[in-house]
């Protein structure tokens, strides 16, 4: 090839290859082996998940989970610098689909609607800082809440507006309204799974506590016991009335016998 031919070849424009977006990573991990901050944090997470399932019983158009990885970008997946929320709910999705975590590009770009972070002294700064920023700017998360299970007055919440997050104001009970779910989020003192604490709980629009399965079962057992007690009391009353009627009949028959002895027959009067 002559110098002229080589120069002409180098000057000939090469065909441009069609650009395609990078494929999302496939080596996702869904378990880092790290437990929650404490047993109370674990119970608090499970309480919220169970309450949503109870409130949405019969529905298949939602997914709720906790302590799960949430993947929303290739960079984040590669860096693994964001694990995911302690509790979240996503609405208008197939709730029957099996999931190890929440992978946004496998969910038609859907992000959660509600997130609750269960804070601790070691996570509070991140939950109120970088995570809150991600939920506001990237997730465009409608409702975000934080609560430390060891600090009853720590509940805070935000709702997304056109200008970003607006902090929610507590009502007279210290509760916050969650638009996405149509529930109140507030504190409740009691014992759950043998641990007494001030727990974060869901309440319906009328302020009624959304019961957990074990609480509902306890109420139903108590109702059955009360009904059995009422039935036993009714049976006892019927026996007492029958006994009194028998005693009255016996007394009448004795009276008739005494009168007959005196020549008085009540039947002939």
MARTI-952914 format. One record per residue (C-alpha): residue in one letter; x, y, z. Coordinates in steps of 0.5 Angstrom, whole numbers, always signed. Layout:
<atoms>
aa = a, east = X, north = Y, up = Z
...
</atoms>
This chain:
<atoms>
aa = x, east = +0, north = +0, up = +0
aa = x, east = +3, north = +7, up = -2
aa = x, east = +3, north = +13, up = +3
aa = x, east = -2, north = +16, up = -1
aa = x, east = -7, north = +10, up = -1
aa = x, east = -5, north = +9, up = +7
aa = x, east = -7, north = +17, up = +8
aa = x, east = -13, north = +16, up = +4
aa = x, east = -15, north = +10, up = +8
aa = x, east = -14, north = +14, up = +15
aa = x, east = -18, north = +20, up = +12
aa = x, east = -24, north = +15, up = +10
aa = x, east = -29, north = +16, up = +16
aa = x, east = -31, north = +10, up = +20
aa = x, east = -38, north = +7, up = +21
aa = x, east = -41, north = +9, up = +27
aa = x, east = -43, north = +3, up = +32
aa = x, east = -50, north = +4, up = +35
aa = x, east = -50, north = +6, up = +42
aa = x, east = -53, north = +2, up = +47
aa = x, east = -54, north = +3, up = +55
aa = x, east = -49, north = -1, up = +59
aa = x, east = -53, north = -7, up = +62
aa = x, east = -55, north = -7, up = +69
aa = x, east = -50, north = -11, up = +74
aa = x, east = -52, north = -18, up = +75
aa = x, east = -48, north = -20, up = +81
aa = x, east = -52, north = -17, up = +86
aa = x, east = -52, north = -19, up = +93
aa = x, east = -58, north = -19, up = +98
aa = x, east = -55, north = -21, up = +104
aa = x, east = -49, north = -18, up = +108
aa = x, east = -50, north = -22, up = +114
aa = x, east = -50, north = -16, up = +118
aa = x, east = -56, north = -16, up = +123
aa = x, east = -60, north = -11, up = +125
aa = x, east = -58, north = -6, up = +131
aa = x, east = -62, north = -10, up = +136
aa = x, east = -67, north = -15, up = +138
aa = x, east = -72, north = -9, up = +139
aa = x, east = -70, north = -6, up = +132
aa = x, east = -72, north = -13, up = +129
aa = x, east = -78, north = -13, up = +133
aa = x, east = -80, north = -6, up = +131
aa = x, east = -79, north = -8, up = +123
aa = x, east = -83, north = -14, up = +124
aa = x, east = -89, north = -10, up = +127
aa = x, east = -89, north = -5, up = +121
aa = x, east = -89, north = -11, up = +116
aa = x, east = -94, north = -15, up = +120
aa = x, east = -99, north = -9, up = +121
aa = x, east = -99, north = -7, up = +113
aa = x, east = -100, north = -15, up = +111
aa = x, east = -106, north = -15, up = +116
aa = x, east = -109, north = -8, up = +114
aa = x, east = -108, north = -10, up = +106
aa = x, east = -111, north = -17, up = +108
aa = x, east = -114, north = -20, up = +101
aa = x, east = -110, north = -15, up = +97
aa = x, east = -104, north = -17, up = +92
aa = x, east = -102, north = -10, up = +89
aa = x, east = -97, north = -8, up = +94
aa = x, east = -90, north = -11, up = +97
aa = x, east = -87, north = -9, up = +104
aa = x, east = -81, north = -11, up = +106
aa = x, east = -75, north = -9, up = +111
aa = x, east = -68, north = -10, up = +112
aa = x, east = -67, north = -11, up = +104
aa = x, east = -62, north = -9, up = +99
aa = x, east = -65, north = -4, up = +94
aa = x, east = -62, north = -3, up = +88
aa = x, east = -63, north = +3, up = +84
aa = x, east = -57, north = +5, up = +79
aa = x, east = -51, north = +1, up = +76
aa = x, east = -46, north = +5, up = +80
aa = x, east = -50, north = +4, up = +87
aa = x, east = -50, north = -3, up = +85
aa = x, east = -42, north = -3, up = +84
aa = x, east = -40, north = +1, up = +90
aa = x, east = -45, north = -2, up = +94
aa = x, east = -45, north = +4, up = +98
aa = x, east = -53, north = +4, up = +100
aa = x, east = -56, north = -2, up = +103
aa = x, east = -63, north = +0, up = +103
aa = x, east = -69, north = +2, up = +108
aa = x, east = -71, north = -2, up = +115
aa = x, east = -78, north = -2, up = +112
aa = x, east = -81, north = +0, up = +106
aa = x, east = -88, north = -1, up = +102
aa = x, east = -89, north = +0, up = +95
aa = x, east = -96, north = +0, up = +92
aa = x, east = -99, north = -2, up = +85
aa = x, east = -94, north = -7, up = +84
aa = x, east = -95, north = -15, up = +84
aa = x, east = -94, north = -17, up = +91
aa = x, east = -94, north = -24, up = +89
aa = x, east = -88, north = -24, up = +85
aa = x, east = -82, north = -27, up = +89
aa = x, east = -76, north = -22, up = +91
aa = x, east = -70, north = -23, up = +94
aa = x, east = -69, north = -15, up = +94
aa = x, east = -72, north = -9, up = +91
aa = x, east = -69, north = -8, up = +84
aa = x, east = -71, north = -2, up = +81
aa = x, east = -70, north = -4, up = +74
aa = x, east = -73, north = -10, up = +75
aa = x, east = -79, north = -7, up = +77
aa = x, east = -81, north = -2, up = +71
aa = x, east = -77, north = +3, up = +75
aa = x, east = -82, north = +3, up = +81
aa = x, east = -79, north = +6, up = +87
aa = x, east = -82, north = +5, up = +94
aa = x, east = -88, north = +10, up = +97
aa = x, east = -86, north = +9, up = +104
aa = x, east = -80, north = +8, up = +108
aa = x, east = -79, north = +8, up = +115
aa = x, east = -71, north = +8, up = +118
aa = x, east = -71, north = +5, up = +125
aa = x, east = -65, north = +10, up = +127
aa = x, east = -60, north = +8, up = +133
aa = x, east = -54, north = +13, up = +135
aa = x, east = -49, north = +10, up = +130
aa = x, east = -54, north = +11, up = +124
aa = x, east = -58, north = +17, up = +126
aa = x, east = -53, north = +22, up = +122
aa = x, east = -54, north = +18, up = +115
aa = x, east = -61, north = +17, up = +116
aa = x, east = -62, north = +24, up = +117
aa = x, east = -57, north = +26, up = +112
aa = x, east = -55, north = +22, up = +106
aa = x, east = -61, north = +17, up = +106
aa = x, east = -66, north = +23, up = +106
aa = x, east = -63, north = +26, up = +101
aa = x, east = -63, north = +20, up = +96
aa = x, east = -70, north = +19, up = +98
aa = x, east = -72, north = +26, up = +96
aa = x, east = -68, north = +27, up = +90
aa = x, east = -67, north = +20, up = +87
aa = x, east = -73, north = +16, up = +90
aa = x, east = -78, north = +22, up = +90
aa = x, east = -80, north = +18, up = +96
aa = x, east = -87, north = +21, up = +98
aa = x, east = -87, north = +19, up = +105
aa = x, east = -81, north = +18, up = +109
aa = x, east = -80, north = +17, up = +117
aa = x, east = -75, north = +16, up = +122
aa = x, east = -76, north = +13, up = +129
aa = x, east = -71, north = +10, up = +134
aa = x, east = -74, north = +5, up = +138
aa = x, east = -70, north = +7, up = +144
aa = x, east = -72, north = +14, up = +144
aa = x, east = -80, north = +15, up = +144
aa = x, east = -80, north = +22, up = +142
aa = x, east = -75, north = +21, up = +136
aa = x, east = -81, north = +20, up = +131
aa = x, east = -80, north = +25, up = +125
aa = x, east = -83, north = +25, up = +118
aa = x, east = -83, north = +28, up = +111
aa = x, east = -88, north = +28, up = +105
aa = x, east = -86, north = +30, up = +98
aa = x, east = -88, north = +37, up = +95
aa = x, east = -86, north = +40, up = +89
aa = x, east = -81, north = +44, up = +92
aa = x, east = -78, north = +38, up = +96
aa = x, east = -79, north = +35, up = +103
aa = x, east = -84, north = +38, up = +107
aa = x, east = -83, north = +36, up = +115
aa = x, east = -90, north = +33, up = +118
aa = x, east = -93, north = +36, up = +124
aa = x, east = -95, north = +32, up = +129
aa = x, east = -102, north = +32, up = +132
aa = x, east = -104, north = +32, up = +139
aa = x, east = -103, north = +25, up = +140
aa = x, east = -96, north = +26, up = +137
aa = x, east = -98, north = +22, up = +131
aa = x, east = -96, north = +23, up = +124
aa = x, east = -100, north = +22, up = +118
aa = x, east = -98, north = +18, up = +112
aa = x, east = -101, north = +20, up = +106
aa = x, east = -99, north = +14, up = +101
aa = x, east = -102, north = +9, up = +106
aa = x, east = -108, north = +13, up = +109
aa = x, east = -105, north = +11, up = +116
aa = x, east = -103, north = +15, up = +122
aa = x, east = -96, north = +13, up = +125
aa = x, east = -95, north = +14, up = +132
aa = x, east = -92, north = +11, up = +138
aa = x, east = -96, north = +5, up = +143
aa = x, east = -93, north = +3, up = +149
aa = x, east = -94, north = -5, up = +151
aa = x, east = -90, north = -12, up = +150
aa = x, east = -89, north = -15, up = +144
aa = x, east = -85, north = -22, up = +143
aa = x, east = -83, north = -21, up = +151
aa = x, east = -80, north = -14, up = +150
aa = x, east = -84, north = -8, up = +153
aa = x, east = -82, north = -1, up = +150
aa = x, east = -85, north = +4, up = +146
aa = x, east = -87, north = +2, up = +139
aa = x, east = -88, north = +5, up = +133
aa = x, east = -95, north = +3, up = +130
aa = x, east = -100, north = +4, up = +125
aa = x, east = -107, north = +7, up = +126
aa = x, east = -113, north = +7, up = +122
aa = x, east = -116, north = +14, up = +120
aa = x, east = -120, north = +13, up = +126
aa = x, east = -115, north = +12, up = +130
aa = x, east = -116, north = +5, up = +132
aa = x, east = -109, north = +1, up = +133
aa = x, east = -108, north = -4, up = +127
aa = x, east = -107, north = -10, up = +130
aa = x, east = -102, north = -16, up = +129
aa = x, east = -104, north = -23, up = +128
aa = x, east = -103, north = -25, up = +135
aa = x, east = -106, north = -19, up = +138
aa = x, east = -112, north = -21, up = +133
aa = x, east = -112, north = -28, up = +136
aa = x, east = -112, north = -26, up = +143
aa = x, east = -118, north = -22, up = +142
aa = x, east = -122, north = -27, up = +138
aa = x, east = -120, north = -32, up = +144
aa = x, east = -122, north = -27, up = +149
aa = x, east = -128, north = -26, up = +145
aa = x, east = -130, north = -34, up = +145
aa = x, east = -128, north = -35, up = +152
aa = x, east = -133, north = -29, up = +154
aa = x, east = -138, north = -32, up = +150
aa = x, east = -137, north = -39, up = +153
aa = x, east = -138, north = -36, up = +160
aa = x, east = -144, north = -32, up = +158
aa = x, east = -147, north = -39, up = +155
aa = x, east = -145, north = -42, up = +162
aa = x, east = -148, north = -37, up = +166
aa = x, east = -155, north = -37, up = +161
aa = x, east = -155, north = -45, up = +162
aa = x, east = -154, north = -44, up = +170
aa = x, east = -160, north = -39, up = +170
aa = x, east = -164, north = -44, up = +166
aa = x, east = -162, north = -49, up = +171
aa = x, east = -164, north = -45, up = +177
aa = x, east = -170, north = -43, up = +174
aa = x, east = -172, north = -50, up = +173
aa = x, east = -170, north = -52, up = +180
aa = x, east = -174, north = -46, up = +183
aa = x, east = -180, north = -48, up = +179
aa = x, east = -180, north = -55, up = +181
aa = x, east = -179, north = -53, up = +188
aa = x, east = -186, north = -49, up = +187
aa = x, east = -189, north = -55, up = +184
aa = x, east = -187, north = -59, up = +190
aa = x, east = -190, north = -54, up = +195
aa = x, east = -196, north = -53, up = +191
aa = x, east = -197, north = -61, up = +191
aa = x, east = -195, north = -61, up = +199
aa = x, east = -201, north = -56, up = +200
aa = x, east = -206, north = -59, up = +196
aa = x, east = -204, north = -66, up = +200
aa = x, east = -205, north = -62, up = +207
aa = x, east = -212, north = -59, up = +205
aa = x, east = -214, north = -66, up = +202
aa = x, east = -213, north = -69, up = +209
aa = x, east = -217, north = -63, up = +212
aa = x, east = -223, north = -65, up = +207
aa = x, east = -222, north = -59, up = +202
aa = x, east = -221, north = -61, up = +195
aa = x, east = -218, north = -55, up = +191
aa = x, east = -220, north = -59, up = +184
aa = x, east = -227, north = -58, up = +186
aa = x, east = -227, north = -51, up = +188
</atoms>
